[in-house]
Amino acid sequence: FRSDWLNRLGIKASEAALVTVPDNQMQPTLNAGDVVMIDKRHTDVSVSRGVYACRLGGNLTVARIAYHLKKKTYLVERDNYDVATEFHDQEKPGAFEVLGKVVWVSKVWTGDRR
C-alpha cells in the first residue's frame, strides 16, 4: 500500500498487517479468502469493541471481540449464526491473543457470472 494512503488512515506500514480470512465464521460480513488489514497497535479490546484478528489456541480467526471487565473474559462473536459465541479467560497465557483491529477489507468477488 502507498504510504500516503496509510497516512490518511493514521497507520504506518510497520503498524499494519494483511490477514487472509481463514473461514466463513464471519459470513455474511467476511468470507473465507477475503483480506483484511489490521492495525497492530490496537489490541486492547477493553478500549474499543470491534472486529479483530486473533489467535485462539494457535489458530488464526477474525471475529467481533469485546472484553468483560468484571469477569475478565473475552467475548468472541461471529456474524455467522451457526457459530457459537465463545468466552476466553484472560488468565490462560497463549490461549488467546489479539493481533490487531480490522481497519480495511478487500472482498473476494463472487457476483454475477454470465
N, C-alpha and C positions, 0 to 999 in steps of 0.2 A: 504494500500500500504506500501511496505517496505520503511523505511526512507532513505536507501542508494539510492533507485530508485528515490525518490522525490528529494534528494540532487543533483542528476545528472541533474534534471530539474531546480534546483535552487529554490526549493519550500520547505518550512517547512509544516508539516502536519497541523498546525494551520492556515496556509495561503491558504489551498486547500479545495475545497468542491466538492462533486459529485452531479450532477444535471441530472435528467431524462428529456430528451427532451419531452415536453408535446404534440406536434402535428407534422404535416407534413409540416409546413410552410418553413422549410429549405431543403425540399426534392429537389434534389436527394442527397445532401451532408449529411444531417442528417434526420433520420426518427423518428416518434413517438416511444418512448421506448428506443432509443439509450441513452447511458450515457456519459456525458461529465464531465471532470474535469476542474474546473475553478480556476484561481489564483486570490484570493480575493484582492490582493494588487493592481491589475491592473484594475482600474475603471475609469481612466481618458482617455476617448476616444479621446480627443484633441491631445494626445501624440501619440497614436497608433491606427489606424483604424484596425478593425478585427472582429472576431466573439466573441460575448459576451453573457452571461446570464444576463437577466434584468427583471425588473418588469415594466409592462405597466398597469397603472390603477389597480394595485393589482394583475395582472395576470403574471405568470412566462412565459417567452419566451426566445428563443435563436435566435439571429439574427446578421447580419452584421451591425455594428454601426459605424458611423463617426460623427464628430462634426463640424458644420459650424460656425466658429468663428464670422464672421461678423453678421450673422443672429441670433446667439446664440440659435441655434436649433440642435437637434439630428436628423440625418438621419438614419432611421431604414429600412434596406432592407432584404428581404428573398430571398433564392435561388429558391423557388417555384414561377414561373412566374404568377400563378393565385392569388398571394397575393400582394396587392398594397404596394408601398413604403409609409412609414409614416414619418411625421415630428413632433417632440415633442419639445415643448417650455421648455427651462431651467428654466423659471421663475415660473412654476407651481409646488409648493412643493408637493412631494408624488405622482405625476402623472407619473414620470419616474425615475427609479433607476437602475444604472448599478451595478450588483453584482460581476462581475469578468470576466476576459478574458478566453476563452476556450483554454486550452493547451494540451488536450488529449481527444480522442474519443474512445468509445467502441461501436461497431455496433451490432445490432441485426441481426443475420444471417438468411436471407430468401432465401438462394441459392437453388441449385438443391435438389429436393426431389425425390428419386427413389422408 
